[in-house]
Amino acid sequence: MTLLGKRIAVVLPAYNAAATLQRTYSEIPLNIVDDIILIDDASHDETVALAETLGIYTHRHPCNRGYGGNQKTCYRIALERGADIVVMLHPACPSSDDLGHSAVFRSGGSGPSGVRG
């Protein structure tokens, strides 16, 4: 499903997020999101297994690349998978109130543009 002809991807930069991933996932509006992508930064918990159980496309870094490295992989893979709009949510956030601080990026033109709430 696309919204106004735009393919929307939600990216989840994750590190040891197993305890909060299910809650974050349950708050994603699946009726307007085309792709959900989790990039795991070499977690030591069950983040990857849970993401796969939820049906989330999952990519795992073999070693921790840090937050910036994880973000770069999120955007690269989202664009490779055809995203026009990328919404970054942090699965380690303990409540939906924190989801308002997600970053939204739109591809096109000379490069991506972004808004952070």
Phi and psi restraints in degrees (value plus and minus 20) as a CYANA .aco file:
   2 THR   PHI    -137.1   -97.1
   2 THR   PSI     131.6   171.6
   3 LEU   PHI    -127.2   -87.2
   3 LEU   PSI      98.2   138.2
   4 LEU   PHI      34.1    74.1
   4 LEU   PSI      15.4    55.4
   5 GLY   PHI      57.5    97.5
   5 GLY   PSI     -10.4    29.6
   6 LYS   PHI    -132.9   -92.9
   6 LYS   PSI     115.5   155.5
   7 ARG   PHI    -107.4   -67.4
   7 ARG   PSI     101.5   141.5
   8 ILE   PHI    -124.7   -84.7
   8 ILE   PSI     108.2   148.2
   9 ALA   PHI    -139.2   -99.2
   9 ALA   PSI     116.9   156.9
  10 VAL   PHI    -123.1   -83.1
  10 VAL   PSI     105.5   145.5
  11 VAL   PHI    -130.0   -90.0
  11 VAL   PSI     120.9   160.9
  12 LEU   PHI    -142.9  -102.9
  12 LEU   PSI      80.4   120.4
  13 PRO   PHI     -97.5   -57.5
  13 PRO   PSI      94.8   134.8
  14 ALA   PHI    -141.2  -101.2
  14 ALA   PSI     121.5   161.5
  15 TYR   PHI    -167.2  -127.2
  15 TYR   PSI      92.4   132.4
  16 ASN   PHI      32.4    72.4
  16 ASN   PSI      33.1    73.1
  17 ALA   PHI    -126.4   -86.4
  17 ALA   PSI      -6.8    33.2
  18 ALA   PHI     -77.6   -37.6
  18 ALA   PSI     -54.7   -14.7
  19 ALA   PHI     -89.1   -49.1
  19 ALA   PSI     -44.9    -4.9
  20 THR   PHI    -141.3  -101.3
  20 THR   PSI     -24.4    15.6
  21 LEU   PHI     -81.1   -41.1
  21 LEU   PSI     -65.1   -25.1
  22 GLN   PHI     -77.9   -37.9
  22 GLN   PSI     -64.5   -24.5
  23 ARG   PHI     -84.6   -44.6
  23 ARG   PSI     -65.5   -25.5
  24 THR   PHI     -79.7   -39.7
  24 THR   PSI     -66.6   -26.6
  25 TYR   PHI     -79.2   -39.2
  25 TYR   PSI     -62.0   -22.0
  26 SER   PHI     -86.6   -46.6
  26 SER   PSI     -37.6     2.4
  27 GLU   PHI    -117.0   -77.0
  27 GLU   PSI     -19.7    20.3
  28 ILE   PHI     -98.8   -58.8
  28 ILE   PSI     109.2   149.2
  29 PRO   PHI     -94.5   -54.5
  29 PRO   PSI      70.0   110.0
  30 LEU   PHI     -83.4   -43.4
  30 LEU   PSI     -39.1     0.9
  31 ASN   PHI     -92.7   -52.7
  31 ASN   PSI     -34.3     5.7
  32 ILE   PHI    -142.9  -102.9
  32 ILE   PSI     -24.3    15.7
  33 VAL   PHI    -119.0   -79.0
  33 VAL   PSI     111.1   151.1
  34 ASP   PHI    -111.3   -71.3
  34 ASP   PSI     -49.0    -9.0
  35 ASP   PHI    -169.6  -129.6
  35 ASP   PSI     117.0   157.0
  36 ILE   PHI    -141.1  -101.1
  36 ILE   PSI     107.0   147.0
  37 ILE   PHI    -148.1  -108.1
  37 ILE   PSI     105.8   145.8
  38 LEU   PHI    -130.8   -90.8
  38 LEU   PSI     108.4   148.4
  39 ILE   PHI    -129.7   -89.7
  39 ILE   PSI      92.9   132.9
  40 ASP   PHI    -113.4   -73.4
  40 ASP   PSI     108.9   148.9
  41 ASP   PHI    -118.1   -78.1
  41 ASP   PSI      35.7    75.7
  42 ALA   PHI      44.0    84.0
  42 ALA   PSI      28.2    68.2
  43 SER   PHI     -82.2   -42.2
  43 SER   PSI     136.7   176.7
  44 HIS   PHI    -125.5   -85.5
  44 HIS   PSI     -16.4    23.6
  45 ASP   PHI    -132.1   -92.1
  45 ASP   PSI    -177.2  -137.2
  46 GLU   PHI    -116.3   -76.3
  46 GLU   PSI       6.0    46.0
  47 THR   PHI     -75.0   -35.0
  47 THR   PSI     -70.5   -30.5
  48 VAL   PHI     -83.7   -43.7
  48 VAL   PSI     -66.4   -26.4
  49 ALA   PHI     -80.5   -40.5
  49 ALA   PSI     -63.0   -23.0
  50 LEU   PHI     -85.8   -45.8
  50 LEU   PSI     -64.5   -24.5
  51 ALA   PHI     -78.4   -38.4
  51 ALA   PSI     -64.0   -24.0
  52 GLU   PHI     -85.3   -45.3
  52 GLU   PSI     -58.4   -18.4
  53 THR   PHI     -82.2   -42.2
  53 THR   PSI     -56.2   -16.2
  54 LEU   PHI     -96.7   -56.7
  54 LEU   PSI     -28.4    11.6
  55 GLY   PHI      63.8   103.8
  55 GLY   PSI      -1.6    38.4
  56 ILE   PHI    -102.1   -62.1
  56 ILE   PSI     113.8   153.8
  57 TYR   PHI     -83.0   -43.0
  57 TYR   PSI     106.8   146.8
  58 THR   PHI    -146.7  -106.7
  58 THR   PSI     114.1   154.1
  59 HIS   PHI    -145.5  -105.5
  59 HIS   PSI     113.2   153.2
  60 ARG   PHI    -136.5   -96.5
  60 ARG   PSI     106.4   146.4
  61 HIS   PHI     -92.9   -52.9
  61 HIS   PSI     116.5   156.5
  62 PRO   PHI     -89.6   -49.6
  62 PRO   PSI     -44.3    -4.3
  63 CYS   PHI    -161.5  -121.5
  63 CYS   PSI     137.7   177.7
  64 ASN   PHI     -87.2   -47.2
  64 ASN   PSI     105.0   145.0
  65 ARG   PHI    -122.2   -82.2
  65 ARG   PSI     -21.8    18.2
  66 GLY   PHI      62.3   102.3
  66 GLY   PSI     149.3   189.3
  67 TYR   PHI     -81.0   -41.0
  67 TYR   PSI     -65.1   -25.1
  68 GLY   PHI     -83.2   -43.2
  68 GLY   PSI     -62.1   -22.1
  69 GLY   PHI     -83.7   -43.7
  69 GLY   PSI     -57.8   -17.8
  70 ASN   PHI     -85.9   -45.9
  70 ASN   PSI     -64.6   -24.6
  71 GLN   PHI     -79.0   -39.0
  71 GLN   PSI     -64.5   -24.5
  72 LYS   PHI     -79.8   -39.8
  72 LYS   PSI     -62.1   -22.1
  73 THR   PHI     -85.9   -45.9
  73 THR   PSI     -59.6   -19.6
  74 CYS   PHI     -75.2   -35.2
  74 CYS   PSI     -72.4   -32.4
  75 TYR   PHI     -87.1   -47.1
  75 TYR   PSI     -61.3   -21.3
  76 ARG   PHI     -80.0   -40.0
  76 ARG   PSI     -69.4   -29.4
  77 ILE   PHI     -88.3   -48.3
  77 ILE   PSI     -58.6   -18.6
  78 ALA   PHI     -80.4   -40.4
  78 ALA   PSI     -64.7   -24.7
  79 LEU   PHI     -87.8   -47.8
  79 LEU   PSI     -58.6   -18.6
  80 GLU   PHI     -81.4   -41.4
  80 GLU   PSI     -51.5   -11.5
  81 ARG   PHI    -109.1   -69.1
  81 ARG   PSI     -12.0    28.0
  82 GLY   PHI      73.7   113.7
  82 GLY   PSI      -2.5    37.5
  83 ALA   PHI     -89.9   -49.9
  83 ALA   PSI     118.3   158.3
  84 ASP   PHI    -117.1   -77.1
  84 ASP   PSI     -54.6   -14.6
  85 ILE   PHI    -146.8  -106.8
  85 ILE   PSI     111.2   151.2
  86 VAL   PHI    -139.0   -99.0
  86 VAL   PSI     106.3   146.3
  87 VAL   PHI    -133.0   -93.0
  87 VAL   PSI     102.1   142.1
  88 MET   PHI    -117.7   -77.7
  88 MET   PSI     102.1   142.1
  89 LEU   PHI    -137.6   -97.6
  89 LEU   PSI     128.4   168.4
  90 HIS   PHI    -124.3   -84.3
  90 HIS   PSI      88.5   128.5
  91 PRO   PHI     -88.3   -48.3
  91 PRO   PSI     -31.1     8.9
  92 ALA   PHI    -106.0   -66.0
  92 ALA   PSI     -21.7    18.3
  93 CYS   PHI     -88.1   -48.1
  93 CYS   PSI     112.2   152.2
  94 PRO   PHI     -96.4   -56.4
  94 PRO   PSI     -36.0     4.0
  95 SER   PHI    -167.1  -127.1
  95 SER   PSI     141.5   181.5
  96 SER   PHI     -85.6   -45.6
  96 SER   PSI     -41.3    -1.3
  97 ASP   PHI     -78.4   -38.4
  97 ASP   PSI     -52.5   -12.5
  98 ASP   PHI     -94.8   -54.8
  98 ASP   PSI     -37.4     2.6
  99 LEU   PHI     -87.6   -47.6
  99 LEU   PSI     -40.2    -0.2
 100 GLY   PHI     -86.7   -46.7
 100 GLY   PSI     -33.9     6.1
 101 HIS   PHI    -117.1   -77.1
 101 HIS   PSI       3.1    43.1
 102 SER   PHI     -95.7   -55.7
 102 SER   PSI     139.9   179.9
 103 ALA   PHI    -123.5   -83.5
 103 ALA   PSI     117.3   157.3
 104 VAL   PHI    -138.7   -98.7
 104 VAL   PSI     106.1   146.1
 105 PHE   PHI    -143.6  -103.6
 105 PHE   PSI     122.4   162.4
 106 ARG   PHI    -141.5  -101.5
 106 ARG   PSI     107.5   147.5
 107 SER   PHI    -105.3   -65.3
 107 SER   PSI     142.8   182.8
 108 GLY   PHI     105.5   145.5
 108 GLY   PSI     146.5   186.5
 109 GLY   PHI      46.3    86.3
 109 GLY   PSI    -160.5  -120.5
 110 SER   PHI    -104.4   -64.4
 110 SER   PSI     -26.9    13.1
 111 GLY   PHI     147.1   187.1
 111 GLY   PSI     155.6   195.6
 112 PRO   PHI     -90.8   -50.8
 112 PRO   PSI     131.0   171.0
 113 SER   PHI    -141.4  -101.4
 113 SER   PSI     136.4   176.4
 114 GLY   PHI    -161.3  -121.3
 114 GLY   PSI     138.1   178.1
 115 VAL   PHI    -158.2  -118.2
 115 VAL   PSI     117.8   157.8
 116 ARG   PHI    -143.4  -103.4
 116 ARG   PSI     107.1   147.1
